[in-house]
Amino acid sequence: AGNVSSKTFTLTVEDSSLNRKADAVLSLIIKKDMTDYDKVKSIHNWLVNNVQYDTASPFADTSYTAEGLFDTHVAVCDGYSRAFLLLAQRAGLEAIRVTGKATNSSGRTENHAWNQVKVDGKWYNIDVTWDDPIVSASYGDNLTYAYFLIPDSIINQNHIAQSGKNTCTAAQPVEKLLPVLL
């Protein structure tokens, strides 16, 4: 009698193959009693230790996807940031992907992607790509944390976000990294 009702539904279709690949990695690196910090560090370390930056064919479509990263262990920043986001979210962390520009050590500005992740109620920037030794050749083969859980004041020195992002003001939790940095 003149009453009209409507409902809006949102349907999310997940790529179960991609989720299985991410879950297989997480099953190796995430333990039940881990803190959010420990989870982020484990995801960061797995990506840095198991993925190589694609210098041979950086324009290959697979280099820009999380699935390509899991299949080939080769990626560019898009692949790293998408894989980090997937792994973080499937590990129960709140994270986003940020896109923008970054100026590398030779002064060249290029399109770039990185992430933000929430740890202990605070948002941080994390750029796994720039912590990869092949990208940051000055670090050699060592695992580095120069772009691990850093505030805007540090990342803004050479990264400019163009997509939405959170404000990150908490200082890098260096005290937890000291055994690694020494």
N, C-alpha and C positions, 0 to 999 in steps of 0.2 A: 504494500500500500504506500508506495512512494519511498520506502526506506531502501537505501542502497548501501551495501557494505563492500569494502574491498580490503584485500590483504596484499602486502608486498613481501615477496620472498627473495632472499639472497642465496644463491646457490654457489658454493665454492667447490670446484672440481680440483682435486689434488692429483698430481702425477704420482701414482703409487710406486712406480719404478724409481723415481727420484727420491721419494721418501725412504724407500728400502735402502738405497745407497747411503743416504745420510744416516739412517738408523744403524747401519752396519758399522760406520765409522764411530758413531757415538757409543755403541756397545763396547768398543775397544778402549775408549778414552774417558768415559764418564762413569763414575762410581756413585752409588746411592748416597753416600755421606758427604759428597762434595758440596762446598759452598758455591754461590754464584761466581765468585772470584775464581775459584778453582776450575769451574766449568769453562769460563771465558779463556783462562790461560791454557787449558788443555786443547780447546778448539783452535786458538791462535797457534799453539805449538804444532799441532797436527798439520795445519795448513802450511805453515812455514817449512816444516820438515818434509812434507810429502808432495808439495806442489812446486813446479818450476814456472817462473814467469816466461811467457811465450815470446821469445825473441826471434824464433825461426819463422813463424807465420802468425804474427799478432793480429791479423785481420781475419783469421779463420773464425767462422761462426761459433764453433765449439769453444773457443777461448773466452767467449763472453757469457757463458752459461754455467750454472752450478753443475748441471748434468755433464757437460763437457769436462769440467774440472774433475769430477769423480771418475769419469771414464778414462781420461788421458793423463790426469795429474799435471796438466799444463793449462795455464790460463793467463789472462790479463786482468786488470783491476776489476772489471765487471764480473768476471768469473769468481775471483776471490771474494768480492763483496756479497755476491748472491749466495755463494756457498756458506760464507760466515753467517749470513742472515738465516738461512735454512737450518744450519746446525744449531745456532743459538736458540732459535724459536722451538725447534724440536727437543732441545735440552731444557725447555721451560723458562728461558730467559726472554726478557723484553728487549727487542733490538729493532733497529731500522737501518735502511740503506740510504746513504747520502750521495748525491751526485753534484759535481761542480767542476772546478778547475784546480790544478795543482802545478806549482812551479818547481821543477826538479833542480838538482844541484848544479846543472849546467845552465840554469836560467831560462829553460824552455817551459812555457806554460801549455798544458794539454788538458783535455777532458779527463776526468778522473772520478772514481767511485770508491767510497770507504763506508764505514759503519759507525753507528753509535749503539751502545749497549748500557743497560741499567744494571748496576751492581750496588748492593746494599742501599737501595733507594736513591742512588745518584747516577746521573747520566754521564757517560764518558765517550770520547772519540776513540776509535781503534782503526788503524790502517794496516791490515795484515800484509797487503801488497808491499808497502814501503818498509816493512820489517823483514821481507824476504831478502836473503843475502845477494841474490843476483840483481835485484833492483837497487839495493844499497850496497854496492860493491866495496865500499870502504869498510864494511863490517866483516868482509871475508866470509867464511863459512859458519861463523858463529851465530847462534840464535840471539836475536836482538829484541829489545822491548822499547825502542825509541818512540814508537807510535802506538804503544799499548796502554790503554786506559789513560788518555791524556785530556786535559781541559782545552777549551776553545783558545785560550791564550797561547797555547803551544801550536795547535794544529793550524790556527789562523795565520801563522807566520808564512806558510806556503800552500795552504789549501783555502779555497773559497767555495763555500757551499752555495749551490743554486737551487737545490730542492729543499723541501722542508726539513728542519732539523730541530733538535732539542738544544737548550742552553746547557753547556757543560762547564761548570765552574769548580768542581772538586779537583784537588791536586792529584797527580798520579800517585798511586799508593806504592811509592818507591821502597818503603820499608819491607814490603813483601817480596820485592825483587832483588834486594841486596845480595843474597847468596848467589844469584845468577849473574849479577853485574860485576862481582869481584873477580 
